[in-house]
Amino acid sequence: MLSTLFWIYCQEAVLQISAGGLDRKYCIVNNQSWTPLSQTLDDAIQYPLMNMTSSLLCNGSGISPDVVKGKALVVRRGNCSFSQKALVAQSLGATTLLIASTIPLIIPSANDSDYAKVHIPLALMRNRDFLEAQKEFGEGMLVKLYAPPHSKIDPSIAVILLISMVTIVLGGYWSGACESGVTEGGGGESKADSGELFLYSPLKVVVFVAMMCGMLVLMYYFYNVLVYIIIAIFCLASASALFSCLDAVMEKIGCGTISFSIRNWNFSVRSIILAAVCISIAVVWGVYRNEERWIWILQDLLGIAFCLNFMKTISLSNFKICVILLSLLLVYDVFFVFITPFLTKTAHSKLCCQKKKKNIKNVVFSQLPVVMRVPRFSAWAQNLCGMQFSILGYGDIIVPGLLVAYCSRFDVWINSSKKIYFVSCCIAYLLGMILTFAVMLLSGMGQPALLYLVPFTLITSTVVAACRGELKQFWAGTTYEVLDSSREPLLPGVLPDPYLIFLHYCLMQSFPF
């Protein structure tokens, strides 16, 4: 489980092309080790652009310095190093070098000794962007290059925090309402009789985590096959979860339904409409999951529904199980986030500004629903190259959420009108999230959120139970009589969800920071 919060970031900059009173901005990638770019458009110097994409500019033969002097050049990528192209352009009197690339952009780099020799700005741009600009502006293009400063603090953090808190609170409340026999749907069915999964055995918890580790290994070797299986499972599970959530909301607000029968089969008009809507949303996400600009909205919607349904469906029977499960997942999370980069060669990649790349890390984010994603609102310049997101793994909601749900059910068992355990655990989760954000911003690197969330929620719950003199009862948990393991059906009615969550954990562990 890579439930780490982080930002996708590389050295993007902006190329403004103008002609005839029109202008348009394009993505470029630069390296500040070369001549740094201006930070604002007003400070950037404007140069006429000369099209030399017919040349690789590996040497200056056949090119008159008088033709290129004082101009920005755009040439094709290939055959020689970036520094060699830059030195040739510089010797011809060019002021800026743009390299048009037909393959994914990388940060243009060179030997340390070469950086000091080059005194003109150098950047890579997409060849299709240049062809588009040529078609739109024709000849006489003027260019400016600038690199807006990267802001660490972005409003998307607040949105991520809001999503996580709303999901945690609603999931915990729903679980407690089901336990009290007054479900969100008003059906009066308690969790004990609903056929939902109880994790009541330490051995079962260990097996649960071991299955996640095993899935990680399988993903490493058979990713190209399993990726589509997991996408299909997520579509089914999230559509079902979204249906459960919407149906419960409809019942809560008193929305009636019309039923009819066909050959002794009973059908509900409301259920049919909701099912069609939920399936359509899941199918649209599955088809357009690699679209950057808007598909994150559907992914977050399905993710919220999935997390809510998981918290409502999976019950931890006592605090002992909570401690064991959360502690194991904490170790699991921290180990893979901090240790994996030393064990794999894919920990760092020079590729940036593209989503479809040849390493597991980027393929996962472009194809799999492993995270809540919110675009970085202040990163408009970087968004020209590829949408930048603040993200939070589903595991960072579900894992502490299982404890929040247990606290909510415990409030029901002890008839706590103030919901003291539920409220205190939610507050602890909020404080843990705030600390995660703070450490991330101060360190400038992604953090395993469970490192902060698990201690905050476990310690807070323990302190509250101890202060109220209910620690023994809190530790022992439910008084419901659970089935013997030899007679218990295997994950009755909720088979996809537990499998999906450990698949998500293992997928997210497949790529390190």
Salt bridges, closest charged atoms under 4 A:
ASP114 OD1 - LYS117 NZ 3.90
ASP129 OD2 - ARG126 NE 3.05
GLU132 OE2 - ARG24 NH1 2.54
GLU136 OE1 - ARG24 NH1 3.20
GLU196 OE1 - LYS191 NZ 2.79
GLU196 OE2 - LYS312 NZ 3.22
ASP247 OD1 - ARG270 NH2 3.09
GLU251 OE2 - ARG270 NH2 2.64
GLU470 OE1 - ARG468 NE 3.10
GLU488 OE1 - LYS204 NZ 3.44
